[in-house]
């Protein structure tokens, strides 16, 4: 895809919301774990891998979801999370266009 011309770059509230969501060490760890997984991951697997207590993990996943960085899918009694690739790609393009 073609780079975004610098003259057309403009930050918006969605960008700020996403960066705020990533500005926490636990959320950043959860996000990186999901990026490396390259697939949907059950909450229990995330919890086991990162050692984050269940209620705390739920809170952080919700913040990431509301920021549009991850998406969730419920199947029976399990919830699966994955990276929202389109949003992340847009953020990366936005950052790299500035550099």
Secondary structure, DSSP 4 states (H G I P E B T S, - for coil): -PPPPGGG----HHHHHHHHHHSSHHHHHHHHHHHHHTS-EEHHHHHHHHT--HHHHHHHHHHHHHTTSEEEEEETTEEEEEE-HHHHHHHHHHHHHH-
